């Protein structure tokens, strides 16, 4: 169990670096501007539902956590 915490921290750091590089190199496309994100404006009211972003983050976190738990010693 003691070796899992450093591994989780390293994987989390790598994930943050990948997300950061992806947002810098994405050219304006990224969280908030993905296909599937809904945005509606009517006068002074704006409704925003980030469905595409939520789906993408869910898939990424599922893969990262599954890899982390598979790599963790039992």
C-alpha positions as CSV (number, residue, x, y, z in Angstrom):
1,X,0.0,0.0,0.0
2,X,2.9,2.3,0.7
3,X,4.1,2.2,-2.9
4,X,0.7,2.9,-4.4
5,X,0.5,6.5,-3.1
6,X,3.7,7.7,-5.0
7,X,2.5,5.8,-8.1
8,X,-0.8,7.6,-7.9
9,X,0.8,10.9,-7.5
10,X,3.2,10.3,-10.5
11,X,0.3,9.2,-12.7
12,X,-1.8,12.2,-11.6
13,X,1.1,14.5,-12.5
14,X,1.6,12.9,-15.9
15,X,-2.1,13.3,-16.5
16,X,-2.0,17.0,-15.6
17,X,1.0,17.5,-17.9
18,X,-0.8,15.7,-20.8
19,X,-4.0,17.8,-20.3
20,X,-1.9,21.0,-20.1
21,X,0.0,20.3,-23.2
22,X,-3.2,19.3,-25.0
23,X,-4.9,22.5,-24.1
24,X,-1.9,24.6,-25.2
25,X,-1.5,22.7,-28.5
26,X,-5.2,22.3,-29.2
27,X,-5.5,25.7,-30.8
28,X,-8.6,26.9,-28.9
29,X,-10.3,23.6,-28.9
30,X,-10.5,22.2,-25.4
31,X,-12.7,22.0,-22.4
32,X,-15.7,24.2,-23.1
33,X,-15.5,24.1,-26.9
34,X,-15.8,20.5,-27.7
35,X,-18.6,19.1,-30.0
36,X,-21.5,18.2,-27.8
37,X,-21.1,21.1,-25.4
38,X,-24.4,23.0,-25.4
39,X,-24.5,26.8,-25.1
40,X,-27.6,28.9,-25.4
41,X,-27.9,32.7,-25.0
42,X,-31.1,34.7,-24.6
43,X,-30.6,38.2,-23.7
44,X,-28.5,38.5,-20.5
45,X,-29.0,34.8,-19.6
46,X,-26.5,32.2,-20.8
47,X,-27.1,28.4,-20.3
48,X,-24.1,26.1,-20.7
49,X,-24.1,22.3,-20.4
50,X,-20.6,20.8,-21.1
51,X,-21.8,17.3,-22.2
52,X,-18.9,16.6,-24.6
53,X,-16.3,17.8,-22.0
54,X,-17.9,15.7,-19.3
55,X,-17.9,12.6,-21.5
56,X,-14.2,13.1,-22.5
57,X,-13.1,13.6,-18.9
58,X,-15.0,10.6,-17.7
59,X,-13.3,8.4,-20.3
60,X,-9.9,9.8,-19.5
61,X,-10.3,9.4,-15.8
62,X,-11.7,5.8,-16.2
63,X,-8.6,4.8,-18.2
64,X,-6.1,6.5,-15.8
65,X,-7.7,5.0,-12.7
66,X,-8.0,1.5,-14.2
67,X,-4.3,1.7,-15.1
68,X,-3.4,2.9,-11.7
69,X,-5.3,0.2,-9.9
70,X,-4.0,-2.5,-12.2
71,X,-0.4,-1.4,-11.6
72,X,-0.9,-1.2,-7.8
73,X,0.4,-4.2,-5.9
74,X,-2.1,-6.3,-4.0
